[in-house]
Amino acid sequence: MSFVSVVVCEDFLSVVADSRATNTITGEIDNEYEQKIHTIGEKVFYSNTGLVDPFMEFTINSKLINSIVTNGLLRSETEIRSWYKKIQRLIKKDLFFEVRFGGLSVNNKFDVYLINSIENDIQKITYKRDGIAYSLAGSVQFKKESEDYFITQYKRLRVESPPIIRKLQESLNDYVADNDETVNKNKTYFVLEKTRFM
């Protein structure tokens, strides 16, 4: 398994992922520096967890990269849901993978979507005024623990800024890595901030 955390705030978006790739058949480590966060231009990302082959097949057959972006920005929710409805049949429900994708949308908001192959559904993760939005991917046995850890640490924050949220995500990644041998402490990042005009 892998670990990816996505945090959506009003003025920025932060993604942190571990870098360990584990062979799902043998359980052996294939790579300690696997890139799990990919960018489409400067303002959109996608990341994967779970089985790599079905994810890659889905990415190619669904034309993910070309279908979710227009003019360098994430398409509208209506367009993304319409695309997903057309390609939903391509998902093999018996082979687990998750894909998270998002960025700055055509509506000038940070939006993130989650596709889970088992549930064969798409969920939108959007910032709300009463707090951040987040999505955590990892082993099922640590999902509740990692979410509790994240919420507890987040409540202690005094300020939301990209460096502070990233530090929280790094801490969460390391916490999961200490408890899950399929996750390591080699991290990759994607941060996107809205441009502020003076």
Steps between C-alpha positions, in 0.01 A plus 500: 500500500599864482428809698374825352351795686320786329401816684277765341491846657345818367825644364713192439508128433765263639577139407760275665571138406745234608729341239497125571376263232426150624451196278141390564578136418820443697461777758859605434605861454547584132603863534563747784471808275181447301339822375135495613406861437485606136428845360306609195638843427554724800154501657371140497626177659401136522623227733437131540495237769425131479578276205707675235405295190120555523562867581722542191249317283222726631710814448572410137156366405308783670731764351523642853769756429324656200151468646536687830689809382408791276737789432726383783221503761285227651170469316168586664327248725227446240759413232693269732189313612384469139842358401491257793153376412622416148811310616368342821459162327879487445566448871568143607340484843695192610840673460551772760638840419421858589577810303484850640517792264442869534638848496384846410170472317347713226288648783818628675456255791709211616313178431612142550327180389543143619424192292494167685493192275321276753224752566504603131407852600638852480502732802576871509716638779446875536600760755219626720511816708488306829829320440729325256404213277729200488539153359731232636594182315670210669455152635153424627630384840660842564237724337313584823822542699659726240184710469479539880868598510449755222193660659665520842811665355297732279296630794827608667592728211469874546549595137431334165788556262661273241818439707303422817252268324786329315681441831179347639469277192865395531444412865192299406691317225776410748242386758347266241845381384586405860191275506478372142794330327359582155553874563837675526619842615626613158242762408399687187293819496266715297392842627290752316415847628263758360672806367441806713481838334621815672 
